[in-house]
Amino acid sequence: MLTWIARRVLAVVPVLFGVTLAVFSMLFLVPGDPVKMMLAEFVTTPDQIAQMRAQLHLDEPILKQYGRFVTSAARGDLGTSIRSRRPVTTEIGENVWNTAQLALAAMLVAVVVGVPLGLLAALARSSWLDVASMATALLGVSMPSFWLGLLLIFAFSLHLGWFPATGGGSLLHLVLPSITLGTIAAAIIARLTRSSMLEVLGQDYVRTARAKGLGGFAVVVRHALKNALIPIITIFGLQFGNLLAGAVIVETVFSDRGRHPVQGLPARAGHGAVRRHRVRADQRAGRRRLRVRRSAHPLRLAVSLPQRLVRHRGAAVGLVILGVLALVALAAPWLSPRDPIKTAPRSALQPPSAAYWLGSDQLGRDVASRVMHGARISLTVGLIAVSIAVGLGAPIGLVSGFYGGRLDGVIMRVIDVLLAFPGILLALAIVSVLTPGLTNVMIAVGLSAVPTYARLIRGSVLATRENLYVEAARALGSRDPSILARYILPNVVAPLVVTATLGLGTAILAAAALSFLGLGSQPPQPEWGRMLSEGRDYLREAWWISTFPGLGIMLTVLGMNLLGDGLRDVLDPRL
């Protein structure tokens, strides 16, 4: 036990080194000269620029600069902000409590809403209450936080006047931001609570307690709940980190005084010995048997998968939603009533009508046409981002899990470094290096998801490589590439397909969030996240500008989640 703990502690050292190296590298990877940025307001000479560079130690060798950076960070000195020219630690100290306070309030919302909702769904399994609870949770997972925040501002601040939309200093100012930030976490906790509770309720000790005459309430409280809470408590810590990262977007929506990090920016060989005269015959026969056993189940599954998906109600609904959206995206040039880019200032801010189906925006552009063309952009972004993530993550996971040893250790430490950065922050960092733009957003979202797919495939390969048919293939002389392609990869495709389907929704959400922050699609492209950002200044007089793009994002992600859940149920051999 102590040896295992020591090894885990030692594994932190290379991760810390990688994190500090990644943060330090940002200084050189981000476009622009930091010295010229600091002196942009002044007329300077080359000598003054050289003097400032020497003062900041930027004229020293890279390794010496890195050593100075690490020692200064260890002392709590993070340097001076280029934007405000104040110590970074001072700015963090002044603003971190606001972000932490928001994350804590959001976590409270997630627990208070998510745990009871999941318990009710588990205790009333297959009833209307179960369906309603999980439908609510699914909508919560699918709803963009920045769109939900705008809806809450419109309904409870601008229309009803119950809560303030901006500012701070009282608990009322935390209500809308905490609900916005905590909704997705509440939905995740509700789904996990239901799953964990159902698993515990099926255990023998729970049936024994009921057989002894204990009432339903006593069984749930004394036996089931405390055991079901173990994985839920584990997820609390992971969700709190996600909430801190998500506060970046929520603070932007509510203009809260947080850290706002995006301001200032322009994811054996070997086989048993056999007699030589029997080897080739046995290998040919063995390969035929292995080929039949390996291919039979995947072939039957591929043939029956569409039929089983159609019979699954959730997956069928998801397929219908995605089919309609794909049809709209493909036929957008013919379905859209107007040019999505052409402006008409005299028709600005027109409400939905026969002339403008979904209204017009602040420049007189047709919102319906922009939403239709936005579907094409969002679906393309999601597909390309997931293709990048799978194309890089799957081979990394295959190699790491199959060969193991030191190679696996090195690869996993690099993955740990990437996982140390929350997904949205990693994507923000990548976009800042590549400069804002739709293409770079696809790359950033795809790269930020690579660690997820690498971890997933590695875990599946570790379990699959120990199966007898893999050992038999090795004994028959199959080479490693052949074993990977013919015996291991087909057996890890199912979890990869499910995760990639769910990841499409996540990628669309992340890309829309980056565009909402101004780092993705640039005007006048009709991208949903950008349309939401442009419409938030017109919530009171033109609610439709932000409502319909957000609805498009939610329906797309909802369809992906329904299809992903259906695939998971269909491909699960226990169901």
N, C-alpha and C positions, 0 to 999 in steps of 0.2 A: 504493500500500500504506500509506504513512504517513498519507495523507488518510483512508483507511478506518479506521485505528487511532485517529486523532484524533477522528473522528466517533463511534466507539464509546465512547471515553473521555468525550466530552462528553455522550453519552446517559445516562451514569451519574448526572450531576448532577441532572436532574429526578427520577430514580428515588430517589436519596438524599433529596431534598426531600420526595417523597411518602411515603417510609417514616417519616421523622421526624415529618411532619405526622400520619400515621395513628397512630403511637404516642402523640404528644402529645394527640390528640383523644380517646383512650381515657379520659383523666382526666375529661373532661366528659361522655362518653357512658355510662360505666358508672354504673348507678343508685347513689345514695347520695352523701352529702357526705363527702369525705375527712377534713375537719377534725372533723366529728362522730364519724366512725369512730375517729379517733385518740384522741379524748377521751371515748369511750363508757364507759370504766371510772371516770371521775371525774364529780363533780357540778360543773357549770360554769355560768357566767353568760353572757349575751349579750356582755358586754364581753370576757370571756376568749376566747370563740370568735372575736370580731373581732380580738383581738390575735394569736391563733394564725394566723388567715387572713392578717394582714399579715406575720407572721413568715415564712410560706411564700410570700409574694408572690402569693397568690391573689386579692388585691383589685386587682391591676393590670390594665390592658387586655389582651385576649387576645393581640394581636400582640406586646406586650412580654413576656408570659409565654412565648410560643413562642420569641422570640429568646433569652431567658434559658435556656430548656430546651436549645436547640441549642448555645449556647456552653458551658454546663455539661457537656453530654454530650461535646463535643469535648475538654474538659479531663479527662474520665474521671469526672466527678461525676454520678451517676445519681440522686441524692437519697437519701432515707431510707425504709426499708420501714415501711409502716403497721402491719404485723403484728408485726414484731420490734423496730421502732424502731432498727434498725441501718443503717449505710450499705449501699445496694444493691450497690455494687461489692465490698464486703467479703464479703457473702453469696455473690455470684457467684464470687468468687475462692476461697472455701472449698469450694464445691460443684461448680464447673464441671469439675474434673479427674475427679471420679467419673463424671459423665455422658460426658465425652470418652473416658475409659478404657473404659466400657461400649460406646460406639459403635465405638471402634477394635477391641475384641475381637469385636464383632458383624461388623464388616467382614472381619476375618480369617476368621471362620467362613464368611461368605458366599463369599469367594474360594476358600478351601480346599475347600469343598463344591461350589459352583456351577460353577467352571471345569472341573474334571475330569468332573463329571456331564454338562455340555454337550458336552465333547469326546467322551466315550464315546458319547453319543447320536448325534452327527454322524458319527463313524467307523463306527458300526454302524447306519446308517440303515435304517429299516423292519424292523429285527430286534426280537426280544423285549426286548433291552437298551435300544433306543431308546424303545420304548413304555413300559417300566418307568421309565426315567429321566424322561421327560416327564410321565408320570402322577404321579411323586413331586414333580416341580417344580410341577405344577398344583395338587396338594394343598397344597404349601407356600404358594403364592400365595393359596389360598382359606381358609387356616386363620387365624382371629383370633389375634393375638399374645397377647392377654390370656388367651384360653382355653388356648392352648398352654402358657403359663407356669404356669397352674394345674395342667394335666396333668403337667408335668415336676415340679412341687413334690410332687404326690401320689405319683408313681411313684418318683422318685429321692431325694427328701428324707424324706417321711413314711413311705413303705413300705420302701424299700431302705436309706435312710440314707446314701447315697453322698456327697451334696453338701448343703451348707447352703442353706436357702431364703432367709435374710435375712442382713443384716450386711455386713461388708466387712473389708478388711485383708489378704486373701490371694487367690491366683488361683482357689482352689476356689470362692470366693464369686461369681466372675464366670462360672463355667461355665454354669449354668442360665439366668441373664439374657442372656448373650451368644448362646446357642443360640436362645432365644426371640426376641430382637430380630433375629438374623441370618437366620432361616429364610426370611422373605419375600424379603429381598435375595438370598439364595442361589438361590431359585427363579427370580427375575427374571434373575439373571446366567446361570443354567444355560440358560434359554430363549434369551437373547440370544447366548450362546456357540454354541449349536447352530445358530441361524439364520446367524450370521456365518460360522461354519466351513463350513457347507454352501455358502454363496455363494462363499467363497474356493476351496473344493475344485472348483468347477465352472469356474474361470477357466482360460484357455488356458495360462498359464505353469505351472500345476500339472499339466495334462495333458502338457505338453512335458517337464517333469521326470520324469514317470513313463515317458514314451516313451524317454527317455535311459537308462533302466534303474535309476533311483534306487529304493531300497526304500521301503516305505510309511512307516516311521518317519522316515527322512531327509526325505521329502517333507513330512510333517506338521510336523516341528520346524523345518526350515530354510526352508521356503517358505510353508506355509499358516498356521501358528500365529501367526507374528509379524505377519502382515497381518490375521488375524482378530481379534487382540487390540486393534486400534485403536479400534473402537467400544466394546469392553468396558472399556478403560481410561477412555474418556470417561464411561461410565455410573458408574464408581466414585465420581467426585466428586459426581454427583447423588444417588447412593444414600447417601453419607455424610451429606449434609444431611437426607435422609429418616430415617436412623438416629438422628440427634440429636433430631429431632422425635418419632420413635417411642419414644425413651427415656422420654418423659413417662409413657406408659402402662406400659411395662415396669417402671420404677422404682416405680410405684404397686402393681403386682402383687407385686413382691418387697420392697416397703417399703424400697427402697434409698435412701441418702442422696444424692439428687441435687438438682436445682433445684426440682422439683415446682411448676411455675408455676400449676397449677390450684388449689392450696390458697388459701383465702381468698375464692374465688368463691362467692356464696350458692347465610368460604372465592371522447365526442368527437362529442360529438355531432358531427356533421358527417359527411357522407358525400360521395362523389364527385358531381360535377355531372353530371346527366343531363338529357336534354331533357324539358321539362315535360309534353308530351303523352304520354310513355311511362312517367312515374313511377308513376302509380296502378296501371296494369296490371301493371308489373313488380313493384311492391310486393305486390300481391295474389298473384301467382304465386309470388313468392319466399317469402312467408310460408307458403303451402301447402307448398312444398318443405321449408322449415325445420321446419315443424310435423311433417311426416312423419319427417324425419331425427332430430329431437329426441326424438320420442315412441316411435319404434320399439323402440329398445334398452331403455329403462326398462320398457316394457310387456311385452316378452318376458321380461325379468328378473323382473318382479313375478309373472308367471304361473308361471315355472319355479322360483322361489325355494323354495316349500315342498317340492317334489319333491326338489330338490337338497339341501336341509337334511336331509330324512329319509334320503337315501342317505349323507350324511356321518355316520360312526359317532359322532364326538364330539358333534356338534350334536344327533343323535338322542337320545343319552344325556342331554344337557343339557335337551332338551325334555321328556323323561320325568320327570326330577327336578323341574323347575319346574312341570310339569303336576300332579304329585302334591302338591307344596307348595301350589300355588294352590287345588287342590281341598280340601285340609285347611283352608286359611285361610278359604275361602268357607263350608265346612260346619262350621266349628269350633263354632258354637252347638248343633248337633245331634250332632256326633261326640264332643265332650268329655263324659266321664262325670260331671263335677262342675262346680260354679261355680268359675271360676278365682280368684275374689277371696275367697270365703267361707273363713274360718279354722276350724280344728278342733284346738285345742291338745292334746287327748288323743291325736290321731293324728299328732303332729309327728314328723318324721324317720323315717317308715316306709320300709323298703326296697321296691324294686319287687316287686310281687306281683299276684295276681289282683284284689285290692281296689284297689290303687294301681299302675296299669300301669308307671309310671315313678317310683314312690315319692312321698313327700310332703316338703314343705319344713319349715323351722323353725317355721312357724306352722300346720302341718297342712294346707296347701293342696295340691291335687293337681297334681303337676308335669306330668303328661300334658296336663291341661286347660290349664294355663298355657302350655305349649309350643305347643299348637294355636292358642290365641288370640294368642300371640306371633308366629306366622307371619303372621297378618293384619296386625299392627302393623308388623312389619319390612318386609314387601312394600309396604305403603302408604307407609311412610317413604321407601323406595328410589325408588318411582315418582314421588312428589311432588318429592323432592329433585332427581332427574334432570330432571324436567319444568321445574323452576325454572332449572336450569343450562342446559338446551338453549334454553328460551324466552328467556333473556337473552343467553346466549353466542352462539347462532347468528345473530341479527340484528346483533349487534355485529361479529362476524366478517365477515358479508356486506357490511355498509356499509364497514368498514375496508378489506377487500381489494378491493372493487369501485372505490371512489373514490380510494383511495391518497392520495398527497400529504401535506399538513400534517394533514389530518383523521386519516389513518392513523397518522402519527407521534404525535399527541396520544393517540389511543386506545391505541396499543401501549405508550406510557410508563405510562399508568394500569394496563394489564394487567401490565406489568413490576413495578409497585409491589405489586400483589396477589400475583404469583408470588414476590416476595421473601420472603413468609411461607409456610412449609410448610403444606400443606392442613389438617392436624389442628390446628395452632396458630391458623390463620386462623379455623377453625370455632370453636375455643375462645374466641377474642376476640369473635366475633359473638354467641355464646351468652351471654357475660358481659355484653354490652351489652343483649341482648334479655331477659335473665333465663332461668334453666333452665326447661325444659318440652319436651314432645315436638314441639309445633308449631314452636317456635323452633329446635329441632334440625333439622327439615326445612329451614327457611329457611337456617340457618347452613351446613349441608352443601351445599345447592344453590348458595348464593352463593360458597362457597369453591371450587366446581368451575367457575364461570363462565369464569375465565381459560383453562382447558384447552380448552373448546369454542370460545371466541372465537379462540384461536390456531389450532386445527384447521381451522375453517371459513375463516379468513382465508387460510391456506396453500393450501387447495383452491381458493378463489376466485381467488387470484393466478395459479394455473396454468390455470384454466378460462377466465378472461376473455380470454386471448390466443388462444383457438381461433378458427378461421375462421368457424364458424357464429355466434359472438358478434359478430365484425366485420361479418358479413353482415347480422345483425339491426340493427346500428347504421346501416349503409348504407341499409337499407330504411326507416329512420325510426322504429324502435321506441324507445319511451321507456325510461328507466332502470328504473323499477319493473317494466315488462313484461319487460325483459331479465333482471332478477334473478329474477323469479318463473317465467318460462317456459323460460329457457335455462341459467341458472347454477345455481339451486337444485336442479333435478332431477339435475344432474351432480355435486353435492357431498353428496347424501343418503347414498350408500353408506358413506363413512367415518364420517359422523355416526351412522348406525344402529349400526355396529360399535362405535364408541366409547361410545355411549349404553348399549348392551347390557352391555359390560364395566363401564361406570360404575355400573350398577345394583348390582353386587356391591360395588364400592368404596363407594358411598353407604351401603349396608346395614352394611358394616364400620365406617365412620366414625360412623354414628348409634349403633351398638351400643357403640363405644368411648366416646362421650360419655355414654351412659347408664351404662356401667360406672364412669365417673368421677363419677357422680352429677349430671350436668348435663342429662340428657335426660329420659327417662320417669321420672315420680315414682310412689312407692308409692300404691296397690297395683296399678298397671297391670302386666300380665304381658308385659313387654318383655324380649327375650332378653338384651340387654346388662345390664339391671338385675338379672335373675335370676342371671346369672353373678357380679355384684358381691355380691349377697346370699348366694350359696352358697360364696364363697371362705373364709368363716370356719368352714365345716363340712366341709372337705375330708376330714378323717380319718374322721369318723363318718357322713357323708352325701355321698359323692362324686357321687351322681346329681343333686343339685340344680344343680351347675355343668356336669356332663357333657352332659346332653341339650340344654339351650339352646345350648351351644357347638357341638354336633353339628348342630343346626338351622341356625345361622349358616354353618357350613362347607359344608353341603350346598347351601344357597341360593346362596352365592357360587360354589361349584364348578359348579352348573348354569348360572349366568350366564356364567362363564368358558368353559365348554364351548360354549355357544351362541354367545358372542362370537367365539371362535376359529373355529367353523364358519362363521359369517357372513363373517368375514374371508377364509377360504379360498374360499367360494362366490362372493363378490363380487370376488375378485382376478382380473382378466382374464388374468394370466400363468399361472394354474393350470387 
